[in-house]
Amino acid sequence: MDSENRKIIDSFLAEIGSAVGKNIRLNENGISAFTYDHLTFVIEVPENVSSFFIYTTLMALTQCNHAENAMKKILQLNYLQQETRGGCIALDPMNDDIIFSYSDRVNEINGTEFRNILENFIDTALNLSTDIQQAGQDDGQSAQQQREHHQLGMGMMNSGAGPRMGEPAPAAPKPSAPSSPQPNPSVPPAAGNPQPQQGAAPAPQPQKPKDNNQQGGFNPHHAIMP
């Protein structure tokens, strides 16, 4: 492995493999592949090229009962690359396989960003596979049911204007404290519990203590391997 770019990506893969207890490295051709769920993911660093590529086969177009619906769905998902998070869905001209791919420059990312890219790519590919399969099949199973199966243990991603491939998922909003119930003017006050006069300052409400340990965002232990 004489390419400097291959050495960089191989070191990123070695760190990820060590974290998940798997041997994930580039071979002598600059290629690494592994299977997660029902998809096989390939990382490739061509020789004398400044970029790396990640790609997977979502499904074969011949598996679709309604290929036209599947192709329409692919074009919709590719629109402005929001649903694909910067990736691209295409049709392999050699065998009509539906391919999802992403590329970036090696010298513009670090190890943490590469792991974010890889994990986000896996999440996105599983969701796209579900959407396209649902559009091309008439099996009566909703896309949402299939999404829930794929996303168990992987974390939800925002559809539409979600984070790009190299960005961590946004932190979940903290729930707000419930508001105090307001008195109903049509109900007379109970004895010993007089209503506050109009214009009087409301009684101070106890403040909910802040939890300084509560955090959200990207999970560094995101499982990319079964």
N, CA and C of each residue as an Amber inpcrd file, in Angstrom:
protein
   678
   0.8550000  -1.1780000   0.0000000   0.0000000   0.0000000   0.0000000
   0.9010000   1.2400000   0.0000000   1.2450000   1.7180000  -1.2050000
   2.2180000   2.7850000  -1.3190000   1.5850000   4.1600000  -1.4280000
   0.2610000   4.2460000  -1.5650000  -0.4040000   5.5340000  -1.6770000
  -0.5720000   6.1520000  -0.2890000  -0.2010000   7.4410000  -0.1610000
  -0.3300000   8.1240000   1.1170000  -1.7990000   8.2310000   1.5280000
  -2.6720000   8.4890000   0.5550000  -4.1010000   8.5820000   0.8540000
  -4.6510000   7.2500000   1.3520000  -4.1900000   6.1760000   0.8020000
  -4.6210000   4.8480000   1.2650000  -4.1710000   4.6070000   2.7000000
  -2.9720000   5.0480000   3.0290000  -2.4870000   4.8680000   4.3910000
  -3.3350000   5.6540000   5.3840000  -3.7640000   6.8480000   4.9890000
  -4.5790000   7.6740000   5.8780000  -5.9300000   7.0170000   6.1370000
  -6.6100000   6.6130000   5.0690000  -7.9260000   5.9810000   5.2300000
  -7.7990000   4.6510000   5.9500000  -6.7280000   3.9160000   5.6790000
  -6.5240000   2.6390000   6.3560000  -6.3520000   2.8420000   7.8560000
  -5.6760000   3.9190000   8.2560000  -5.5190000   4.2010000   9.6900000
  -6.8550000   4.5690000  10.3180000  -7.7160000   5.2890000   9.5840000
  -9.0560000   5.6050000  10.0990000  -9.8690000   4.3240000  10.2870000
  -9.7940000   3.4300000   9.3140000 -10.5340000   2.1710000   9.4000000
 -10.0130000   1.3110000  10.5520000  -8.7090000   1.3250000  10.7700000
  -8.1350000   0.5430000  11.8700000  -8.6640000   1.0370000  13.2130000
  -8.8060000   2.3690000  13.3770000  -9.3490000   2.9190000  14.6220000
 -10.7940000   2.4940000  14.8240000 -11.5780000   2.5460000  13.7540000
 -12.9800000   2.1300000  13.8590000 -13.0660000   0.6460000  14.1740000
 -12.2750000  -0.1610000  13.4830000 -12.2840000  -1.5980000  13.7270000
 -11.8970000  -1.9500000  15.1470000 -10.9290000  -1.2210000  15.6940000
 -10.5270000  -1.4590000  17.0810000 -11.6510000  -1.1160000  18.0420000
 -12.4200000  -0.0660000  17.7400000 -13.5050000   0.3620000  18.6200000
 -14.6610000  -0.6230000  18.6330000 -14.9150000  -1.2810000  17.5010000
 -16.0590000  -2.1970000  17.4080000 -15.6450000  -3.6660000  17.4720000
 -14.3470000  -3.9150000  17.6080000 -13.8780000  -5.2900000  17.7140000
 -13.8870000  -6.0540000  16.4090000 -13.6780000  -5.3480000  15.3120000
 -13.6510000  -5.9860000  13.9920000 -12.3710000  -5.5840000  13.2650000
 -11.9560000  -6.4410000  12.3380000 -10.7810000  -6.1520000  11.5220000
 -11.2450000  -5.4980000  10.2140000 -11.1820000  -4.1680000  10.1760000
 -11.5980000  -3.4150000   8.9980000 -10.3800000  -2.6830000   8.4560000
  -9.8210000  -3.1740000   7.3650000  -8.6320000  -2.5750000   6.7650000
  -8.7470000  -2.6180000   5.2460000  -7.9890000  -1.7560000   4.5890000
  -7.9050000  -1.7880000   3.1380000  -7.0130000  -2.9510000   2.7000000
  -7.3720000  -3.5790000   1.5890000  -6.4980000  -4.6110000   1.0350000
  -5.4660000  -3.9740000   0.1080000  -4.6920000  -4.8120000  -0.5930000
  -3.6230000  -4.2760000  -1.4350000  -4.1440000  -3.4540000  -2.6070000
  -5.4350000  -3.5840000  -2.9170000  -6.0400000  -2.8040000  -3.9920000
  -6.7420000  -1.5450000  -3.4820000  -6.5930000  -1.2760000  -2.1900000
  -7.2100000  -0.0780000  -1.6310000  -8.6970000  -0.2090000  -1.4050000
  -9.1770000  -1.4300000  -1.1310000 -10.6060000  -1.6800000  -0.9840000
 -10.8700000  -2.3970000   0.3330000 -11.9300000  -1.9950000   1.0160000
 -12.4080000  -2.6800000   2.2100000 -13.9100000  -2.8440000   2.0860000
 -14.4370000  -3.9870000   2.5320000 -15.8730000  -4.2440000   2.4310000
 -16.3440000  -4.9880000   3.6730000 -17.5560000  -4.6720000   4.1020000
 -18.1840000  -5.3790000   5.2150000 -19.6900000  -5.3130000   5.0340000
 -20.4030000  -6.1980000   5.7150000 -21.8600000  -6.2730000   5.6010000
 -22.5010000  -5.8070000   6.8850000 -23.5090000  -4.9670000   6.7600000
 -24.3260000  -4.5560000   7.8940000 -25.7810000  -4.6840000   7.4780000
 -26.5930000  -5.3380000   8.3410000 -27.9850000  -5.6170000   8.0000000
 -28.0100000  -6.4160000   6.7050000 -28.6840000  -5.9220000   5.6790000
 -28.7750000  -6.6660000   4.4310000 -27.9270000  -6.0470000   3.3250000
 -27.1110000  -5.0370000   3.6480000 -26.3210000  -4.3440000   2.6390000
 -24.8270000  -4.5840000   2.8450000 -24.0940000  -4.5900000   1.7460000
 -22.6330000  -4.6840000   1.7810000 -22.0490000  -3.3240000   1.4240000
 -21.2020000  -2.8250000   2.3030000 -20.6290000  -1.4910000   2.1390000
 -19.1660000  -1.6190000   1.7160000 -18.7860000  -0.7940000   0.7490000
 -17.4310000  -0.8370000   0.1980000 -16.7860000   0.5330000   0.3540000
 -15.5690000   0.5520000   0.8940000 -14.7450000   1.7600000   0.9400000
 -13.5930000   1.5460000  -0.0230000 -13.4010000   2.4770000  -0.9350000
 -12.3550000   2.3260000  -1.9440000 -11.5470000   3.6100000  -2.0500000
 -10.2190000   3.4330000  -2.0870000  -9.3020000   4.5580000  -2.2850000
  -8.4640000   4.2350000  -3.5200000  -8.8610000   4.7380000  -4.6840000
  -8.0990000   4.4450000  -5.9020000  -6.6890000   5.0090000  -5.8230000
  -5.7850000   4.3560000  -6.4980000  -4.4020000   4.8030000  -6.5050000
  -4.2700000   6.0920000  -7.3010000  -3.4440000   6.9970000  -6.7890000
  -3.1600000   8.2740000  -7.4480000  -4.4130000   9.1400000  -7.6320000
  -5.3890000   8.9720000  -6.7260000  -6.5970000   9.8000000  -6.7180000
  -6.7120000  10.4370000  -5.3390000  -7.1080000  11.6990000  -5.2840000
  -7.1340000  12.4230000  -4.0190000  -8.3890000  12.1650000  -3.2020000
  -9.3260000  11.3750000  -3.7110000 -10.6010000  11.1470000  -3.0340000
 -10.7630000   9.6830000  -2.6410000 -11.6600000   9.4510000  -1.6700000
 -12.0920000   8.0980000  -1.3280000 -13.5690000   7.9770000  -1.6880000
 -14.0240000   6.7390000  -1.8430000 -15.3980000   6.4710000  -2.2510000
 -16.0080000   5.4290000  -1.3150000 -17.2750000   5.6580000  -0.9670000
 -18.0660000   4.6770000  -0.2230000 -19.2940000   4.3820000  -1.0640000
 -19.6050000   3.1150000  -1.2540000 -20.7750000   2.7780000  -2.0650000
 -21.3620000   1.4430000  -1.6310000 -22.6210000   1.2660000  -1.9940000
 -23.3280000   0.0300000  -1.6850000 -24.4310000  -0.1740000  -2.7140000
 -24.7880000  -1.4260000  -2.9500000 -25.9110000  -1.7500000  -3.8260000
 -27.1740000  -1.8150000  -2.9830000 -28.1080000  -0.9060000  -3.2290000
 -29.3440000  -0.8790000  -2.4590000 -30.2480000  -2.0420000  -2.8280000
 -30.3760000  -2.3230000  -4.0930000 -31.1740000  -3.4390000  -4.5870000
 -31.0180000  -3.4940000  -6.1060000 -31.4590000  -4.5780000  -6.7030000
 -31.4650000  -4.7010000  -8.1620000 -32.7870000  -4.1790000  -8.6970000
 -32.7110000  -3.4290000  -9.7760000 -33.9410000  -2.8950000 -10.3590000
 -34.8750000  -4.0170000 -10.8040000 -34.2980000  -5.1590000 -11.1540000
 -35.1180000  -6.2880000 -11.6020000 -35.9470000  -6.8800000 -10.4710000
 -35.6240000  -6.5370000  -9.2190000 -36.4010000  -7.0230000  -8.0770000
 -37.6920000  -6.2400000  -7.8680000 -37.8410000  -5.1230000  -8.5660000
 -39.0000000  -4.2670000  -8.3960000 -40.1650000  -4.7430000  -9.2630000
 -41.3060000  -4.8840000  -8.6530000 -42.5080000  -5.1890000  -9.4330000
 -42.9460000  -3.9910000 -10.2580000 -42.6240000  -2.7930000  -9.7790000
 -42.9880000  -1.5680000 -10.4730000 -41.7210000  -0.7280000 -10.6210000
 -40.9070000  -1.0550000 -11.6320000 -39.6170000  -0.4000000 -11.8250000
 -39.7800000   1.0920000 -12.0890000 -40.8500000   1.4720000 -12.7820000
 -41.0610000   2.8890000 -13.0750000 -41.2870000   3.6800000 -11.7870000
 -42.0380000   3.1050000 -10.8500000 -42.2520000   3.7690000  -9.5630000
 -40.9400000   3.9010000  -8.7940000 -40.1040000   2.8600000  -8.8600000
 -38.8190000   2.8970000  -8.1710000 -37.9140000   3.9680000  -8.7500000
 -37.8720000   4.0800000 -10.0850000 -37.0290000   5.0860000 -10.7180000
 -37.5260000   6.4990000 -10.3860000 -38.8290000   6.6760000 -10.3360000
 -39.3800000   7.9840000  -9.9540000 -38.9840000   8.3290000  -8.5250000
 -39.0410000   7.3380000  -7.6400000 -38.6610000   7.5690000  -6.2490000
 -37.1850000   7.9330000  -6.1410000 -36.3390000   7.2970000  -6.9370000
 -34.9090000   7.5920000  -6.9230000 -34.6590000   9.0490000  -7.3020000
 -35.3360000   9.5180000  -8.3550000 -35.1740000  10.9000000  -8.7810000
 -35.6540000  11.8690000  -7.7000000 -36.7430000  11.5210000  -7.0190000
 -37.2460000  12.3770000  -5.9470000 -36.2540000  12.4260000  -4.7820000
 -35.6760000  11.2810000  -4.4300000 -34.7210000  11.2410000  -3.3200000
 -33.4400000  11.9900000  -3.6530000 -33.0520000  12.0100000  -4.9320000
 -31.8370000  12.7010000  -5.3520000 -31.9980000  14.2100000  -5.3970000
 -33.2220000  14.7030000  -5.3580000 -33.4770000  16.1300000  -5.5340000
 -32.7470000  16.9550000  -4.4770000 -31.8340000  17.8280000  -4.9340000
 -31.0380000  18.7190000  -4.0740000 -30.1850000  17.9630000  -3.0550000
 -30.1530000  16.6360000  -3.1410000 -29.3150000  15.7930000  -2.2690000
 -29.6070000  16.0220000  -0.7830000 -30.8580000  16.3410000  -0.4480000
 -31.2250000  16.5110000   0.9500000 -31.4950000  15.1630000   1.6080000
 -32.3040000  14.3330000   0.9720000 -32.5830000  13.0030000   1.5200000
 -31.3460000  12.1170000   1.4830000 -30.4410000  12.3560000   0.5380000
 -29.2340000  11.5240000   0.4210000 -28.0680000  12.0780000   1.2210000
 -28.2530000  13.2540000   1.8450000 -27.2240000  13.8650000   2.6910000
 -25.9020000  14.0560000   1.9440000 -25.9970000  14.4630000   0.6860000
 -24.8070000  14.7220000  -0.1010000 -24.3600000  13.5340000  -0.9350000
 -24.9810000  12.3640000  -0.7520000 -24.6590000  11.1980000  -1.5670000
 -25.4550000  11.2000000  -2.8620000 -25.2740000  10.1710000  -3.6530000
 -25.9180000  10.0830000  -4.9620000 -26.4370000   8.6630000  -5.1860000
 -27.6730000   8.5720000  -5.6910000 -28.2450000   7.2840000  -6.0840000
 -28.1780000   7.1920000  -7.6040000 -27.6820000   6.0940000  -8.1110000
 -27.5290000   5.9330000  -9.5520000 -27.8140000   4.4900000  -9.9460000
 -27.9100000   4.2810000 -11.2520000 -28.1640000   2.9490000 -11.7930000
 -26.8950000   2.4550000 -12.4720000 -26.4010000   1.2880000 -12.0480000
 -25.2180000   0.6920000 -12.6500000 -25.5650000   0.2560000 -14.0720000
 -24.9130000   0.8160000 -15.0930000 -25.2700000   0.4740000 -16.4760000
 -24.9170000  -0.9600000 -16.8640000 -24.0850000  -1.6170000 -16.0500000
 -23.6620000  -2.9770000 -16.3860000 -24.7130000  -4.0150000 -16.0100000
 -25.4160000  -3.7930000 -14.8830000 -26.3270000  -4.8410000 -14.4160000
 -27.6350000  -4.3080000 -13.8410000 -27.8930000  -2.9980000 -13.9990000
 -29.1290000  -2.3840000 -13.5050000 -29.2700000  -2.4700000 -11.9870000
 -28.1520000  -2.5040000 -11.2690000 -28.2070000  -2.4170000  -9.8150000
 -28.3730000  -0.9560000  -9.4070000 -29.1300000  -0.7250000  -8.3430000
 -29.3130000   0.6250000  -7.8040000 -28.2040000   0.8640000  -6.7890000
 -27.3210000   1.8240000  -7.0840000 -26.1260000   2.0710000  -6.2950000
 -26.2600000   3.3890000  -5.5490000 -25.8650000   3.3860000  -4.2870000
 -25.7710000   4.6170000  -3.4990000 -24.2990000   4.8540000  -3.1830000
 -23.8040000   6.0790000  -3.4380000 -22.3740000   6.3390000  -3.2740000
 -22.1380000   7.7290000  -2.6960000 -20.9610000   7.8860000  -2.1420000
 -20.5200000   9.1740000  -1.5970000 -19.0030000   9.2350000  -1.7420000
 -18.4830000  10.4360000  -2.0290000 -17.0360000  10.6130000  -2.1310000
 -16.6330000  11.9160000  -1.4720000 -15.3910000  11.9650000  -1.0180000
 -14.8500000  13.1680000  -0.3890000 -13.3390000  13.1300000  -0.5420000
 -12.7070000  14.2880000  -0.3430000 -11.2460000  14.3680000  -0.4430000
 -10.5920000  13.9040000   0.8570000  -9.5720000  13.1020000   0.7080000
  -8.9090000  12.5180000   1.8700000  -8.2800000  13.5980000   2.7360000
  -7.6570000  14.5910000   2.1190000  -6.9040000  15.5910000   2.8860000
  -7.7920000  16.6430000   3.5220000  -9.1230000  16.5230000   3.4040000
 -10.0270000  17.5140000   3.9850000 -10.7910000  16.9870000   5.1950000
 -10.4970000  15.7730000   5.6410000 -11.1980000  15.1920000   6.7820000
 -10.1930000  14.6070000   7.7650000 -10.6540000  14.4290000   9.0120000
  -9.8580000  13.7330000  10.0140000 -10.5490000  12.4250000  10.3870000
 -10.0110000  11.7260000  11.3720000 -10.5610000  10.4200000  11.7340000
 -11.9820000  10.4850000  12.2570000 -12.2860000  11.4970000  13.0710000
 -13.6420000  11.6360000  13.6100000 -14.6400000  11.9310000  12.5030000
 -14.2690000  12.8100000  11.5890000 -15.1550000  13.1330000  10.4700000
 -15.3690000  11.9290000   9.5640000 -14.3260000  11.1330000   9.3660000
 -14.4860000   9.9430000   8.5340000 -15.4540000   8.9550000   9.1770000
 -15.3660000   8.7960000  10.4940000 -16.2980000   7.8900000  11.1710000
 -17.7350000   8.4150000  11.0730000 -17.9200000   9.7240000  11.2320000
 -19.2530000  10.2980000  11.0540000 -19.7830000  10.0230000   9.6500000
 -18.9270000  10.2200000   8.6530000 -19.3290000   9.9830000   7.2670000
 -19.7580000   8.5410000   7.0820000 -18.9570000   7.6060000   7.5710000
 -19.2590000   6.1880000   7.3820000 -20.5530000   5.7920000   8.0750000
 -20.7350000   6.2360000   9.3060000 -21.9360000   5.8630000  10.0480000
 -23.1850000   6.5110000   9.4580000 -23.0840000   7.7920000   9.0700000
 -24.2090000   8.4570000   8.4350000 -24.5370000   7.8250000   7.0890000
 -23.5200000   7.3780000   6.3730000 -23.7470000   6.7130000   5.0920000
 -24.5380000   5.4180000   5.2960000 -24.1810000   4.6570000   6.3280000
 -24.8920000   3.4060000   6.6000000 -26.3490000   3.6850000   6.9400000
 -26.5970000   4.6440000   7.8300000 -27.9690000   5.0060000   8.1940000
 -28.7680000   5.4230000   6.9750000 -28.1670000   6.3010000   6.1710000
 -28.8660000   6.8240000   5.0000000 -29.1450000   5.7240000   3.9940000
 -28.1870000   4.8470000   3.7600000 -28.3720000   3.7670000   2.7940000
 -29.5110000   2.8370000   3.2000000 -29.6100000   2.5140000   4.4730000
 -30.6900000   1.6390000   4.9360000 -32.0480000   2.3040000   4.7440000
 -32.1280000   3.6040000   5.0220000 -33.3860000   4.3150000   4.8290000
 -33.7620000   4.4100000   3.3480000 -32.7800000   4.7150000   2.5010000
 -33.0430000   4.8070000   1.0700000 -33.4700000   3.4610000   0.5050000
 -32.8370000   2.4000000   0.9610000 -33.2010000   1.0610000   0.5050000
 -34.6530000   0.7590000   0.8210000 -35.0770000   1.1300000   2.0250000
 -36.4690000   0.9240000   2.4300000 -37.4220000   1.7210000   1.5470000
 -37.0940000   3.0110000   1.3180000 -37.9750000   3.8730000   0.5310000
 -38.1160000   3.3750000  -0.9070000 -36.9910000   3.0090000  -1.5070000
 -37.0310000   2.5660000  -2.9050000 -37.7260000   1.2200000  -3.0300000
 -37.4610000   0.3160000  -2.0920000 -38.1190000  -0.9850000  -2.1260000
 -39.6270000  -0.8260000  -1.9830000 -40.0500000   0.0600000  -1.0870000
 -41.4750000   0.2840000  -0.8920000 -42.1150000   0.8460000  -2.1540000
 -41.4030000   1.7490000  -2.8430000 -41.9440000   2.3370000  -4.0690000
 -42.0280000   1.3080000  -5.1990000 -41.1010000   0.3520000  -5.2180000
 -41.0740000  -0.6170000  -6.3110000 -41.8420000  -1.8960000  -6.0530000
 -42.3100000  -2.0720000  -4.8050000 -43.0210000  -3.2920000  -4.4490000
 -44.4480000  -2.9580000  -4.0280000 -45.3030000  -3.9290000  -4.0790000
 -46.6910000  -3.7530000  -3.6480000 -47.0100000  -4.8610000  -2.6480000
 -46.2890000  -4.8050000  -1.5130000 -46.4250000  -5.8820000  -0.5340000
 -47.2850000  -5.4950000   0.6560000 -47.7740000  -4.2380000   0.6720000
 -48.6780000  -3.8150000   1.7350000 -47.9950000  -3.4110000   3.0180000
 -46.6740000  -3.5350000   3.1080000 -45.9680000  -3.1470000   4.3310000
 -45.5360000  -1.7010000   4.2000000 -45.8370000  -0.9040000   5.1720000
 -45.5280000   0.5200000   5.0940000 -44.0330000   0.7500000   5.2190000
 -43.5920000   1.8540000   4.6070000 -42.1780000   2.2020000   4.7000000
 -41.7830000   2.5140000   6.1430000 -42.7050000   3.0810000   6.9090000
 -42.3870000   3.4210000   8.2890000 -42.0850000   2.1790000   9.1120000
 -42.8110000   1.0890000   8.8840000 -42.5550000  -0.1440000   9.6130000
 -41.1760000  -0.6780000   9.2870000 -40.7770000  -0.6120000   8.0190000
 -39.4560000  -1.0920000   7.6500000 -38.3730000  -0.1720000   8.1960000
 -38.6290000   1.1400000   8.2160000 -37.6640000   2.0700000   8.7760000
 -37.3770000   1.7430000  10.2390000 -38.4320000   1.4530000  11.0090000
 -38.2540000   1.1670000  12.4270000 -37.3870000  -0.0650000  12.6220000
 -37.4960000  -1.0300000  11.7250000 -36.6700000  -2.2330000  11.8320000
 -35.2030000  -1.8980000  11.6110000 -34.9090000  -1.0790000  10.5830000
 -33.5310000  -0.7700000  10.2550000 -32.8950000   0.1620000  11.2700000
 -33.6820000   1.0010000  11.9260000 -33.1220000   2.0270000  12.7830000
 -32.9880000   1.6090000  14.2320000 -33.3460000   0.3630000  14.5670000
 -33.1810000  -0.1150000  15.9360000 -31.7000000  -0.1130000  16.2940000
 -31.3700000   0.5930000  17.3640000 -29.9910000   0.6160000  17.8280000
 -29.0690000   1.4910000  17.0160000 -29.6330000   2.2300000  16.0170000
 -28.7660000   3.0260000  15.1540000 -28.9910000   4.5150000  15.3110000
 -30.1170000   4.9450000  15.9070000 -30.3870000   6.3680000  16.0600000
 -31.1370000   6.9120000  14.8710000 -32.0720000   7.8330000  15.1320000
 -32.8740000   8.4080000  14.0640000 -32.0820000   9.5130000  13.3760000
 -32.3380000   9.6690000  12.0820000 -31.7670000  10.7800000  11.3340000
 -32.9050000  11.6530000  10.8340000 -32.6590000  12.9500000  10.7190000
 -33.6710000  13.8570000  10.2220000 -33.7710000  13.7200000   8.7190000
 -34.9960000  13.5600000   8.2030000 -35.1900000  13.5610000   6.7620000
 -35.2740000  14.9910000   6.2830000 -35.1560000  15.1770000   4.9900000
 -35.2210000  16.5190000   4.4350000 -33.9450000  17.2580000   4.7320000
 -34.0430000  18.3510000   5.4430000 -32.8820000  19.1970000   5.7000000
 -32.0790000  18.6560000   6.8680000 -31.6590000  17.4150000   6.7800000
 -30.8790000  16.8030000   7.8340000 -29.4170000  17.1640000   7.7060000
 -28.5610000  16.6990000   8.6340000 -27.1470000  17.0150000   8.5670000
 -26.5080000  16.3660000   7.3580000 -25.4290000  16.9510000   6.8810000
 -24.6990000  16.3680000   5.7640000 -23.9920000  15.1150000   6.2450000
 -23.3680000  14.4100000   5.2680000 -22.8230000  13.0970000   5.5760000
 -21.7620000  13.1370000   6.6610000 -20.9540000  14.1940000   6.7000000
 -19.8720000  14.2460000   7.6820000 -20.2170000  14.9230000   8.9740000
 -21.4880000  15.2970000   9.1830000 -21.8800000  16.0150000  10.3810000
 -22.5560000  15.0860000  11.3640000 -22.3120000  15.2650000  12.6770000
 -23.0260000  14.4560000  13.6730000 -24.4870000  14.8340000  13.7020000
 -25.3280000  13.9240000  14.1930000 -26.7580000  14.1900000  14.3000000
 -26.9950000  15.2980000  15.3090000 -28.0180000  16.1480000  15.0950000
 -28.2810000  17.2480000  16.0290000 -28.7780000  16.7360000  17.3630000
 -28.5400000  17.5360000  18.4200000 -28.9900000  17.1540000  19.7550000
 -30.5000000  17.2450000  19.8480000 -31.0890000  16.3120000  20.5910000
 -32.5330000  16.3270000  20.7820000 -32.9080000  17.4740000  21.7040000
 -34.0090000  18.2010000  21.3990000 -34.3950000  19.3270000  22.2730000
 -34.8130000  18.8560000  23.6500000 -34.4650000  19.6520000  24.6890000
 -34.8280000  19.3030000  26.0470000 -36.3020000  19.6300000  26.2790000
 -37.0380000  18.7610000  26.9800000 -38.4540000  19.0440000  27.2270000
 -38.6160000  20.2300000  28.1560000 -39.5950000  21.0820000  27.8620000
 -39.8400000  22.2490000  28.6990000 -40.6870000  21.8740000  29.9020000
 -40.5180000  22.6390000  30.9840000 -41.2840000  22.3680000  32.2030000
 -42.7560000  22.6600000  31.9600000 -43.6690000  21.8450000  32.4980000
 -45.0970000  22.0840000  32.2820000 -45.5340000  23.3930000  32.9100000
 -46.4560000  24.0870000  32.2100000 -46.9540000  25.3690000  32.7150000
 -47.9560000  25.1490000  33.8340000 -48.0730000  26.1490000  34.7150000
 -48.9990000  26.0500000  35.8400000 -50.4340000  26.1730000  35.3480000
 -51.3670000  25.4200000  35.9200000 -52.7590000  25.5080000  35.4740000
 -53.3320000  26.8660000  35.8080000 -54.1550000  27.4060000  34.8940000
 -54.7840000  28.7000000  35.0720000 -56.1550000  28.5330000  35.7020000
 -56.5630000  29.4700000  36.5680000 -57.8880000  29.3510000  37.1950000
 -58.9960000  29.5740000  36.1870000 -60.0720000  28.8490000  36.3410000
 -61.2440000  28.9730000  35.4820000 -62.1560000  30.0330000  36.0730000
 -62.3860000  31.1630000  35.3370000 -63.1930000  32.2400000  35.9280000
 -64.6460000  31.8580000  36.1540000 -65.1400000  30.8180000  35.4580000
 -66.5390000  30.4260000  35.6060000 -66.7760000  29.5750000  36.8410000
 -65.7010000  29.1150000  37.4850000 -65.8410000  28.2640000  38.6630000
 -65.5220000  29.0940000  39.8900000 -66.4210000  29.1760000  40.8600000
 -66.1430000  29.9860000  42.0650000 -65.0220000  29.3730000  42.8620000
 -64.2230000  30.1830000  43.5230000 -63.0880000  29.6480000  44.2930000
 -63.5800000  28.8740000  45.4940000 -62.8360000  27.8600000  45.8530000
 -63.1790000  27.0590000  47.0230000 -62.8960000  27.8520000  48.2840000
 -63.5660000  27.4480000  49.3530000 -63.3890000  28.1280000  50.6420000
 -61.9500000  27.9950000  51.1010000 -61.3990000  29.0830000  51.5670000
 -60.0150000  29.0510000  52.0590000 -58.9990000  29.1500000  50.9460000
 -59.4500000  29.2980000  49.6890000 -58.5220000  29.3800000  48.5670000
 -58.9570000  30.5400000  47.6800000 -58.8490000  31.7730000  48.1430000
 -59.3670000  32.9210000  47.3980000 -58.6120000  33.1340000  46.1060000
 -59.3430000  33.6720000  45.0900000 -58.7500000  33.9820000  43.7960000
 -57.8740000  35.2180000  43.9350000 -56.7700000  35.3010000  43.2200000
 -55.9580000  36.5220000  43.2370000 -56.7090000  37.6590000  42.5820000
 -56.5740000  38.8750000  43.1140000 -57.2450000  40.0100000  42.5420000
 -56.6540000  40.3610000  41.1900000 -57.5140000  40.9740000  40.3400000
 -57.0840000  41.3420000  39.0060000 -55.9630000  42.3780000  39.0960000
 -54.9330000  42.1400000  38.3510000 -53.7840000  43.0450000  38.3360000
 -52.7400000  42.6880000  39.3590000 -53.0480000  41.7410000  40.2680000
 -52.0600000  41.3660000  41.2850000 -50.9770000  40.5140000  40.6520000
 -49.7830000  40.6140000  41.1570000 -48.6690000  39.8250000  40.6240000
 -48.8890000  38.3550000  40.9420000 -48.6640000  37.4610000  39.9750000
 -48.8450000  36.0370000  40.2450000 -47.8280000  35.5260000  41.2410000
 -48.2560000  34.5010000  41.9540000 -47.3510000  33.9010000  42.9350000
 -46.1660000  33.2790000  42.2220000 -44.9700000  33.4080000  42.7680000
 -43.7860000  32.8230000  42.1030000 -43.8840000  31.3110000  42.0600000
 -43.5190000  30.7540000  40.8970000 -43.5370000  29.3100000  40.7050000
 -42.1400000  28.7540000  40.9560000 -42.0740000  27.5750000  41.5620000
 -40.7400000  26.9640000  41.7810000 -40.0740000  26.6650000  40.4550000
 -38.7840000  26.9570000  40.3660000 -38.0320000  26.7180000  39.1410000
 -37.5570000  25.2840000  39.0850000 -37.6540000  24.7220000  37.8790000
 -37.1750000  23.3390000  37.6720000 -35.6500000  23.3460000  37.6280000
 -35.0040000  22.5460000  38.4790000 -33.5340000  22.5590000  38.4700000
 -32.9970000  22.0820000  37.1420000 -31.8950000  22.7210000  36.7130000
 -31.2630000  22.3260000  35.4590000 -30.4010000  21.0980000  35.6680000
 -30.4180000  20.2440000  34.6450000 -29.5810000  19.0440000  34.6850000
 -28.3560000  19.3160000  33.8300000 -27.2250000  19.6640000  34.4760000
 -26.0310000  19.9980000  33.7240000 -25.3760000  18.7890000  33.0980000
 -25.8270000  17.6030000  33.4580000 -25.2230000  16.3970000  32.8990000
 -25.9550000  15.8900000  31.6770000 -27.1210000  16.5040000  31.3780000
 -27.8920000  16.0350000  30.2310000 -27.2390000  16.5160000  28.9520000
 -26.9560000  15.6140000  28.0570000 -26.3040000  15.9290000  26.7970000
 -26.9950000  15.1930000  25.6700000 -26.8220000  15.7020000  24.4590000
 -27.3890000  15.0370000  23.2900000 -26.3830000  15.0590000  22.1560000
 -26.8340000  14.6560000  20.9570000 -25.9770000  14.7280000  19.7880000
 -25.4660000  13.3700000  19.3700000 -24.3150000  13.3990000  18.7340000
 -23.7520000  12.2090000  18.1210000 -23.3010000  11.1990000  19.1690000
 -23.6360000   9.9690000  18.9600000 -23.2360000   8.9000000  19.8600000
 -21.9330000   8.2930000  19.3630000 -20.8300000   8.4680000  20.0610000
 -19.5540000   7.9420000  19.5590000 -19.5010000   6.4360000  19.5420000
 -20.4590000   5.7720000  20.1890000 -20.4720000   4.3020000  20.2060000
 -21.4880000   3.7490000  19.2280000 -21.7940000   4.5180000  18.2240000
 -22.7310000   4.0880000  17.1800000 -22.2430000   2.7800000  16.5750000
 -23.0980000   1.7550000  16.5790000 -22.6810000   0.4200000  16.1010000
 -22.7570000   0.3670000  14.5860000 -21.6210000   0.1300000  13.9300000
 -21.6470000  -0.0100000  12.4920000 -21.5030000  -1.4650000  12.0610000
 -21.3420000  -2.3600000  13.0130000 -21.1880000  -3.7570000  12.6760000
 -22.1910000  -4.5710000  13.4870000 -22.6360000  -5.7080000  12.9330000
 -23.5910000  -6.5550000  13.7020000 -22.9430000  -7.1510000  14.9240000
